[in-house]
Amino acid sequence: MDRKHLDGSWKLQFGPQVNRASQSDTIQIPESFNGIAATVPGNVELDMIEAGLLPADLDHSHNVYKLRELETHQWWYSRSFEVSENEWDDSTELVFEGIDTLASVWLNGVKIAQLENMLIAHRVPVGALLRTGPNELVIAIDSTVLAAHEYEVEPGTWAMENNWESLHIRKAAHSFGWDIMPRIISAGIWRSVYLETLPKTRFRSVCLATIETDPEKNFARMVARWDLKTERWPLDDCSVRLSVHTIDKTKKVFETQSPVLSPHGQIWCDLNDIELWWPLGFGKAALYHITVDLANQAGDVLANWSSHFGFRTIRLNKTDTTNADGDGEFAFIVNGEKIFIKGTNWVPLDAFHSRDADRLAETHQMLVELNCNMIRCWGGNVYEDTAFFELCDRAGIMVWQDFAFGCALYPQTPDFHEKVRLEAEAIIPKFRNHPSLALWAGNNEIDAFYEFAKPFCDPNVDDQVSREVLASACRRLDPVRDYLPSSPFYSSKLWEMGAPFDARPEDHLWGPRDDFKGKFYTSSNAHFASEIGYHGCPARSSLEKMMSPDSLWPWQENEEWLTHAVRPQPRGTAYNYRVQLMASQAKLLFGKVPEELDDFIFASQVSQAEALKFFIERFRMGKGRRSGILWWNLRDGWPEISDAIVDYYGAKKLAFRVVQQVQQDICIMLSEPQDGLHQVIAVNDTRHPVKIEFLITEADKPLLKGSHTLDANGMANLGTAPESTTATCYHISWQGDGLKGSNHYLAGPRPFDLDLIRASYEM
């Protein structure tokens, strides 16, 4: 496939929208519109900053609110480009990898497309209109807000305070304002655009699936389903050849071929002495290079497809309900092995998504540093690009992928269902061959939001988007991968019970956001927590970047703290509680809210670190009955007050190091005391036994020492440590089999002394 990229310099014209470009066949740019240089990929606000029309520090103070007046603007992109005679033919397509959102496209004065989805790529045939020499491409992007206002919102739909406009528009929901992202209704050509000329004979699609594995025998069974597009038929002299090479392509490990009897077919492969793909900590994330060729008897290759691939099976074993006795399940099984999930939630990398790629590698490396074996791609975001999945493939990090729906009751009309179907049919084939992709989930928290509509609605009946449209697309296009209709999922059985908190096998544990050792968190029967978090104040250096010097302190009744809380608009109050909540959480641990900024930051970050530590350890010490935790969240996509453990600027909060400690494959932890004693629990999240020596001390005083051989993928009680009658810190260390690790436990009654904890955290 030959590509001619159209990224780079464009012209951008804009102003308040007068008429929708989608309703006109001709190019009508108002004379009053401003004109500036633009960069593609990009966002219009970034071009306005470059032109001096917006402040460069939109993340500072209240500057983000200056973007409100742009919400009703229309944006016109244009550029000229030349193609030579050998750069195009009648099969050439114009490809937009991402355009935000409601776009009308003209080529050489002829309207060729009307695009309505920010979240997927669009392909437009242009072979009939291209010409050798100069060509002119014009794109108009209408206001999504004005378009949303044209829809009548039916009583059966519902959205959060700032998100009603997102219901009908297929644009990242966070753009309209969220508790973790500002309201920035952006626009732009946010991913690459190019011309692509396709071969007359080509593989339209290849779907790879591992059907069976046997780790003991290093065996995998795979099926490859292929679909040919060709004008040359029949192909009686041709075969489809599938080859498997090592990832560096230096060694062929398998090859087979099949005669072409139809443009569609499949090849079954039994592979012996093959390395399987394993999640981080459980083995090597082995990848192979796979090629599928169409070749004639003379050996000429007429069509070629290639990709990397990992041989593994992943299944989600789940039940409809659970109870206090643990009569339920929500567990991921990889190659027959039950994997305890340690991971986090992946939220927008940036409010301006054209900058996502600049932040991807650094942020993904943090997952590796934290020893995460799963990442949940949250449904209020865009879909990450292929580069994200490739990083996960190589690192052994499984991906739970939400479809881009969240926290709303969406329209259930035929036209909206059609939008969803087209979106799913674009996204599923794009990612289904990645070994890291573990699960499709229909949405974020929509089943839970149906609780507001009880007893009149039931998600299993009324949410046809998740129960029918997306479910059908997954069955058709990726039948070997599990699909979860919603997270958390309320099955018919659970709904009929009233969806009680203590009966959900998988849950988002938010609740009152009070004491992290309180009843809400400790009474949950969930086997798996796919969201759970706690606030942590950003570093002083980060606060100084996002706030004016005179607004840095105190936090009370402080408008800039509220703006970064994140308040979507000056009159919006939905998230004003977050700063007070953060202060209250710190007070629970230290008995008071510190009166100096640096002390406040430290106390808040310790509070967050200890909360996440408690959540993760509680699930790990329940291994067997509990199967995983995906805490909220890794990194901010905007400078803000949040639950993230890394702020927008890349500053790591104290929780980063603490989570690193408690997510080690081998970890020793202390339970909460009972009858004056802590149980000392060790877990081994690897596939081999490990012999360790361990020591628990208070200051220099030994409390417990010993050695133990931990079973593969097992857990053991190492003994007990005494409960402290005063506030102190226990230190835990272990070593053996080439590894070394440490942990801590804040022991004794609260409140803790800030200086004592500071000294403990500095050790």
N, C-alpha and C positions, 0 to 999 in steps of 0.2 A: 504494500500500500504506500503510495506516494503522498506526502503532505507538504503543503505550502502554508507556513504559519503567518497569521495576520496579527500577531501580538505586536506590541510596541506603541508607536505614536499614532494617536487619533485626534480628531477635533470633537469637542463637546460643547453643545449649545443647550441652554436651559432657562427656565423661568416658570412662573405660575401657570399651571395647566389651564388651557382654554377649552380645547376639544380633545377627546380621546383619539389618539392616532390609530387605535385599533378599529375605529369606525370610519376610517378614510382609506381609499385605495391610492391616494396621491400623497406626496411628501409636502407637508404644510408646516414649515417652521416659522413661528411668529417672528417678525422683524425685531421685536423688543427683547428677544432672548439674548443673554450674554453668550459670548464665545470664548473658550479657553482651550489650551492644550490638555490632552488626556492621555493616560497610560492604560493599556490593556495587557494583562489582567489588572483590574483596579476597581475602586469604588469612587463614586462621584465626589464624596466629601474629601477624599485624599487629593483629588485633582484640584478642588477648590482651595485646599490648604496650600498646595504648590503654587497656585495662582495668587495667593495672598488674600483670598476672599473669606477664609475662615481662619481662626486662630490655630496655630500648629499644635497647641496643647489642649485639644478637646477634652482630654481626660482630667484637666485641672479645674478645680473650683466647680462652678455651675456651667462651664462652657458647653457641656453636652446639650444643654437646653436650647442653644442657638440653632440646633438642627431641627427643632420643631417646625419652623417656618418652611423648611424644605419638603415637608411631607406631602404637600399638594403640588409639588413641581413636576414638570415633565422634562425628560432628558433625551437629547438627540446626539447620537454618536455618528461620525462619518469618517471615511477615509477612502483614498484611491489606492489601487494596487495594480500591478501588471502581472500577467501570466504569459508565458511563452507557449508556443504551439504544442510542445511536448509535456506541458505541465497540467493538461486537463483533457477530458474527453466527455462523452455524454453520460458517463457514470459518476462524474465528480459531484461531491456533496460539500456543503458548507456546514461545518460542525462547531457548535457552541458547547464547550464542556460545562459552562455554567453562566447563566445570564439572569440578572435579578431585576424584575421578575416578568412584568407584562410587556412583552417586546413585539413590535412590528418591524419587519425586515424588508428592505428594498434592495434589489441588485439591479444596477443599470436602469433605475427608474421604475422597475416593475416590482410590485409587492409580492413577496414569495413565501412569507410565513407570518403566523401569529402565534407567539409562544407564551405560555402561561404557567411555567413551573420553574422556580429558581433551583430546585433540588436535583434536577436530572440534566443530562446532556441532551441536546437536540441536533438532529441531522436533517438538513434541507437539501433536496436535489437541486443542483444549479447548472447541470451540464447544458441545458437548452438555452441558458441566458448568458453564460460566460462568453467572453470573446478574447481572442489573442490580442495582447496589448493592454491599454488601460481599462480598468473597471472601477465602478463606484459603488460602495457599500454604505447604506444608511440604515441606522437602527434607532427607533423611537421607543423609549421606555416610559409608559404611563405611570401615574401615581397609583400605587397600590392602595393607599388609604382612600382616595376618591373612588376607586373601583370597588373597594369593600363596602363603601357606603351605599352603593347602588343595590346591594343585596338586601332583601327583607329577611331579617333573622327570625326564624320560626321559634315558637315557644318550646319545641322539643330540643333545641340546641342551647348550649350554655358555655360561657367562657369566664375567665378571671377578669378582674376589673379593667386591665389594660389591654386585653387580648381579643375582644370581640371582633376586631377587624381581621384577625388571623383565620377565622373560621372557614371562609370560602377561598382564601388565597393560599396557594401552595408555595409558601415562603417560610423560611425558618421562623418558628413561633417565637423564639427569644427576641427577635427583632422588634417586636411590639412592646417589649418590656417584660422583665421577669425578676424574680428575687435575686438572681445571680447575674443579670445582664441589664444594661441600660436600654431605654427605648431609642433605637436608631433605625428608622425606616429607610434604609439605604437603597441604593440602586447602582447598577453597573454591570459591565461584562467582567465577572469576577473570577472566571477561569479562562483558559486559553480558547482561542478561536482560530480555525484553520480550514483550508480546503483539503479534502482528501479524495484521491482518485483510487477507486477500488478495482482490483483485477476482475476480469470477466468471469473467471473461475476462481472461487475462493471458498474457504470454510466460513459459512455464515455464523456458526457457533460450534463449540466443542464443550461438552460438559463432562467433567471427571468426577468420579465418586468412588470412595473406598467402601466396599461392602462388608469386608471381613478382615480381621487381623488376628495374628497369633504371636504375641511377644516371645513366647518360649521357642518358637520355631523360626522367628524372623520372617514371618510370612504375611503377605497382604494380597487380597483379591480386589481388583479394581475393574470398573467398567467405564469405558469412554463412549459417550453418545455424540455423534457428529452429524452435521447438517451442511450439505453442499449447496452453493449457489453457482449455477453454470448454464451457459448457453450451448454447451457442447454435450449432446446426448444422442445415443447411449455412450457409456464409458466402458465398453466391454474389454478394452485392452488395459484397463487401469485397476489399481489396488489402492486401498488406504493402508498406510504403514504407520504403526505406532512404535516409537522408540523411547526408551528410558535411559538417560545418562546420569552420571554423577553431576552435582550442581555446577562443577567447574567444566563440565562437558568433556573431560579427558577419558572417561571410561564408559562404555556401553554396558548396561546391566540387563537389558531386556529389549527384545524386538519381536514384533509379530505383524502380520498383515492379513487383510481380508479383501476379497474381490468386491468391486463396486457393482452391486445389483440394483441400487436405488440411490437417489441423492441423500438418503437418510440411512443411518446405520449405527451399529455399536460393535465394540470389540471388548471382549472379556480378557483379563490378564491375571494370571496367577504368578506372583512374584515371590521367589524364594531367596533366602540370604539377603533380605532387604532391611535397611534400617528404618524403623518406624519414627513418625513424628510424635514427640511428647511435649506436654506443657513444661514450662520453666520449673526446674527442680526435680522433675520426674524422669529426666533423660534428655537426650539430644533432640533438638527440633530439626530432624533430618529432612533436607529438601533434595529433590531430584529435578532434572531438566527433562521435560517431556515434549516431544515433537510428534505432530501428526501430519503426514504428507499424503498428497494424492500424486501417484507416480504411474507412468505408463510402463509397458514392458521393456522399453529401451532404457528405462531408468530416469527419464526426464521428470522432474518435479513440476507439476502443473499448479499445485496449491500447497501452502504450508501454513501451519499453525504451531505455536510453541508457547510454553509457559513453565514456570516452576510449580512444583506440587509436593505435598507431603502425604505419606500414607498413614492414615489414622482413622479410627472410628470414634465418634463422639455422640453419646446419647444422654438425654435428660430423662432421668427417672423421677416422676412426680406423681403425687396423689392429689385428690381434690381437697382434702382436709387433713388436719392433724389434731392432736390433743396433748394434754400434759404428760401422758404416758409415752409420747413419741410415736404414736401409731400413724405415721405418715412419712413422706419423703419428698425431697427436692434436691437431687444430687446429679452431678455430671460424671459420666463414666467414659473414660478415654482408654481405648484399646483394652477394654474389660476391667480397667482399674478405676476404683472410686477415687476421685481427685478432690481434696479439700481446696476450695476456692479462696484465694487471698487476692483481693484486687480492689479496684476503685471505679469511679464513674468519670467518663470522658465528656466534658462539656465544651462549648465553643472555645476554640483557641483564641479568637479575636472577634470583636464586634464587627470589624471590617474583614470579611472572609477572604478577600484577595490577599491578605497578609498571613493566612493560615499556614501556607507552605513554609514561611520564614521561621515559624515557631514549632513546626512539627518535630523535627529530629531531636531538638533539645528536650522538649516535653516528653517525647516517647522514651528517651534515655532514662528519664526519671522513673518510669515504670520498671525498667530493668534494675535500677539502683534500689528500688523498694521491694524487689522480688515479687512483683505482681504476676500471677499466672492467668488473670483474666481482666479484661477491661469492658465495662458496659458503656456503649455509645448511646447516650441519652436522647430521647425522642424530641426534645425541643431544639435540636441542633440541625445543621446540614448533615448530609452523609459525607463522611470523610472520603478522600480520594484513594486511588489504588496504592499510592505510596504508603499510606498508613497501614493498610493490610499487609503490604510486603514487609514492613518493619515488624509487625506482629508475627508473621510467618517465620521470620528469621530468629526472633527472640523467644519463640515458644509461648507467646501470650495469646490466650484464647479471646475471641471477640463475641460479646453478646450485643447484637445489633438491633436496637429499636427501630421500627419505622418511624418516620418523622411526624408523630402525632403525640400530643400530650396535654393533660390537665384541661380538657374541654370535652363537651359533647358536640361532635361534629355533625354537619348535615348528613342526612341519610337519603339523599335524592339520587335519581339515576345519573344526572350529569356529574355530581360530585363523586359517585362511585366510579364513573368512567375516568375521572382525573386520577383517582387512587389506583385503579387498575393499570393505567399507563405508567404511572410512577413505579409501581412494583415491578412491572415487566422491564423497566429500564434498570432498576437497582439490583434485582436478584441475579440475573446473568452476569452482571459486572463483578460481583464478589463471590459467587458460589464456588469457584475453584480454589479459593484460598483455604489452606488447611486450618488457619487460625479461626475462621468463622465457625462458631460453635452453635449459635442460636439466633433465630429470627424472633423478635417480639413485636406484637402488633402496635403497642403504644406504651406511653408512660402514664400510669395512674388513672386511666380513663375508667376502668372498672370501679376504682375507688370513688371517682367523682360521680358515678351513677348512684352512690349512696345518698347524694343530695336530692335525688329524684324518687326515692322510695316513698310509697310502695307502687308508684305509677309506672316505673320503668325497670327494666331488667337488662343488663348489658348483653346477656346471652341471647336475648330476643331482639333488642332494639339497636345494638351496635353492629350493624351489618358490615361496616367497614372492616372491623377486626375479625368478626366471626365468619364472614362469607368472602368478601373481596380479597383481603390479604391472605386469608387462609387458603383460598382456592389458588391464588397465584403461587404461593409457596409449594403447594402440593403439585402443581403443574410443572413448575420451573426448577424446583430443588427438593424433590421428594424424599431424599435421604437425610435431610436436616430437620431437626425439631423446630416446631413453631409454638410459641407461647402467645395466646391472644392479647394479653395485657400484663403489665407488671405494676403492682401485684395482680395475680389472676384470680378472679372470682368465678369459679365454676358454677354450674347450675345447682349442684349439691350444696356448695358453700353459700350461695345466694339464698337458697331456700331455708338455710339455717339462720339467715340474717347477717351473713358475712361477719361473724364475731371475731374480734381481735385475736382471741386465743385459739382460733381454728385455722389460721392461714399458714400453709406450709412455707410460703415465701412472702416476705413483707417488706415494706418501707417503714422503718422504725423512727418516726419523727415525734409524734405525740406532743406533750407539753413542753418539750425541750428543757426540762428541769434538771435535777441532779442526775448525772450520768450513771450513778449507782442506784437510782431510785426505782420504784416499783414498776413504772412503765417499761423500762428496759429489761429488768430482771424477770418480769412476768410473761414476756413473749415466749410463745411455744414455737416460733418460726424455726424451721430447719435452716433457712437461708435468708439473709438480709441483703437485699439488692440496693438499698439506700439506708444510710445511717450516718449522721454527722454531728458536728459541734463547732461553734464559732471560734475563730482565732484572729486576733487583731493583726493587721499587717505591720511590718517593721517600720521604725521611725523614718528611715530613708525613703520608704515607699509613701508613707503618709505625707511627707514633705513635698513629694512630687505631685500628689493629687490634690493637696489642699493649700490654701493661702496661709502665710505665717501666722496671721492673727486669728485663724480659724482652727489651728492645730489642736488647741486645748483651751478649755475643757470640752468634753464631748457632749455634755448636757445642753439641750435646746440649741444645738449647733446645726445650722442649715447645711453646711458643707458635709458634715458627717452623715446627715440624712440623704443628701444627694448621692453619696457613695455607699449607701446602705443596701440596695440601690433603689432610689425613688425615681420611677420612670418619667414623671413630669412634676412640676412644682406643686400642683394641686393634688397629686396622687398620694395617698397616705397608707396604701396597703402594706408597705414594707418598712414603715417608720419604726416598728417595734424592734428591729434587728439590732440596733446599737444598744438599747437598753437590755435586750436579751443577752448580748455578749457580756455586758457588765455584770448582770445578775449571775451568769454562769461562773464568772471569776470569783464573785463573792461567796458562792457556795463552797469553794475550795479554801479560800483564805479568810473568810469571815467578814471582809469588808472590801469595798471597791477602792483601789489605790488612788491617791490624790495627785500623783505625779504621772506624767505621760509615760516615761520609760518603765516605771513600775506597773502601770496599767497594761502596757503592751506585754511585758513579761508574764504577768499574772494571767492574762487572757490566753497567751500562747501555751502556758503550762496547763491551763484548764482544758484547752483543746487537745493537747498531747495526751493528757491523762485519760480524757474521755475516749479518744480513739483507741488508746492502749487497752482500756477496759473492754470496749466493744469487741475488738479483735480477739483478745485473750479469752473472753467469755465464750466466743464461738469455737475457738481452737481447743479450749479445755473440754468442750462438749463434743469433740470429734467422735464420729460414729452416729450420734443422734443429730448433731448439727453438721452441715456440709459446706458452708461457705459464707463469706461476707464481702460485699462490695461497698466500701465506705465512700462517703461523699465529702470532698472530691479532691482531685489532684491539683489543678491549677486554674486560676482565674483567667477569664477572657477579657477582663476590663479591670481597671484599678478600683477596688471596692472592699467593703467589709463583708466577709463571707466565711464559709466553712472550708475553703480550699486550704491546703497545707503549703502551697507555693503561690505567691501573689503574682499579679500580672507582670511585674517587672522581673520576675525570676528569683526573688528573695525567698528562701526556704524558711518556713516557720519552725519552731521547735518540734512540732509534731512530725516533721519529715524524718528526723533522726530517730524518734521514738517508734514510728511505724516501721522504719527500717529494722529496728531491733526485734519487734514482735512479729515480723513477717519472715524471719529467718526460717529456712527449712527445718532446722533443729532449734527448738526453743524451749526454755524452762520458764515456768510461770507460777505465780502464787495465787491460789483461790482466795476468795473472801473468807475471813476467819469464822469458824464455828467452834464453840466450846473452848475458846482460847487458842485455837490452832489453825494455821494455814496449811492446806494440802499443797504439796509441791508436785506439779504436773509437768511432764516432758512430752513433747510431740515430735514425731519424725515424719516429715512430709517428703520422703524420698522412697525409692523402690528397693533400697538395700538396708540391712541392719547397720546400726552405728553404735559403737561403744564410746561412752563419754565419761569423763570425770567432772564433778561439779562442786561448787562451793557457794554458800550463801552467807553473807556477813552483814552485820550492822556496824558501821565504822570499821574498826579492825577486829571486831569480835565475831568468831565463827558461830553460825547458827545451825548449819547442816552441811555436811560434806559427804561425798561418796562417789561410787561409780555404778554404771548401769549400761547394759546393752539394749538399745531401743530396737524393737522389731521394725521391719520395713513397713512404711506407711502406717505406723502404729502410735500408741500412746501409752504412757506408764506413770504410775504414782511413785515418786521417789522418796516419799516420807512426809514429815511435817516440819514446820517452822513455827516458833511461838508468836502469838499475837503481842504487839507492843502496846504498852499502856500510855506511851507518849508519842507525839508526832515525830517521825523519823523516816529514814530511807534505808531499805534493804537493798543490797547489791548482789546480783546473781551472775556467776560466770561459769563457763564450761569449756572443755576442749576434748579433742580426741579424733582419731581417724583423719588427721590433717585439717581439722576445722577448729575454730575458736569463736565463741560468742558471749554476749553479755546481755543483761536485762536489769530492771530495777523494780521496786515496789514501794510506793509511798504508804508507810505503815502507821498505825496508830490513829487516834481520834483527830478529827478536824476541830478548829481551823489549823492550817499549816502556816508556819512562819515563812514569809517571802524570802528572807535571806538564807534560811536553812535550805529551802528548795533550790534557790539560785546556786548555792554551793554544790548541792547534789547534782544539778544539771550540768555544772561545769566540769564534773569529774570525767 
